[in-house]
Amino acid sequence: MMNNLSSATEFCLLGFPGSQELHHVLFAIFFFFYSVTLMGNTVIIVIVCVDKRLQSPMYFFLGHLSALEILITTITVPMMLWGLMLPGMQTISLAACVTQLFLYLAVGTTEFVLLGAMAVDRYVAVCNPLRYNIIMNSHTCIWVVIVSWVFGFLSEIWPVYATFQFTFCKSNLLDHFFCERGQLLKLSCGDTLFTEFVLFLMAIVIIIGSLTPTIVSYTYIISTILKIPTASGRRKAFSTCASHFTFVVIGYGSCLFLYVKPKQTQAAEYNKIVSLFISVVTPFLNPFIFTLRNDKVKEALRDGMKRCCRLVKD
């Protein structure tokens, strides 16, 4: 514990409870998830860059989404693995805590904006296919990606600044595996109610705001697909959107539970579970979601593996 006149200059991350043997098991599980996440998303980025069949807006956005998934898991998981491997509590400096929280929120916000743009891309592809190449040209796609990244990072400057304006004098024991905002606010001696309400409103604007074009786009997409006379035509049209729609449900669902609520300082166990879903499970699933139901990506992967095998033999 700390006295009332001092503020924490470093935090001790409590991580996960349990014995050292349990920690070793969790380390093995999360290390496997992290390794597959890095390899799977890197493979997607590489094939999108080198395969001519994937030179379209949909896969251009997918490459950036995979890069974001690598970033968001790398921001939190290595520190979590380090804490599971070593006995005792793990410490993190105040500066590192600020950086980690900012990057975590900024990358997450960028991902939401990009998912909204991907929904609009699918709307144009299904509902206005004749003008697709005109509307979603390379210039438009590049600007969409730039705006997504810039907005994501600029929009999280004030929330992080507001979080660290408080004095953390109750304790420096952070009941989480990374610098999570809700648990940080619990350590503040000041009244955080107004700040939490403002953060809640900002989360509403960002998450619901980026979700709105997704809902509108899929409303039109479903309406258009239902008008297609043949079952094979409907399946083909829906297959172009199924991967993105699945990822949207998983990504938005978990973040709505974690951030869109007036009170940010809920139970640590609840925070850890939802944070694990965002930082570990969703990035792990991304390569499978976007490859298992996508024939072009599967063909590109098969051709890439054949080329690699030929190079090894030669």
CORWOTA-V144857 format. One line per field, one symbol per residue. ss: DSSP state (2 for helix, 1 for strand, 0 for the rest). A space follows every 50 residues. Layout:
# CORWOTA-V144857
ss=???
This chain:
# CORWOTA-V144857
ss=00000000011110000002222222222222222222222222222222 02220022222222222222222222222222222000011112222222 22222222222222222222222222202222222002222222222222 22220022222220000000001100000022222200000022222222 22222222222222222222222222000022222222222222222222 22222222200000000222222222222222222222222200222222 22222222222220
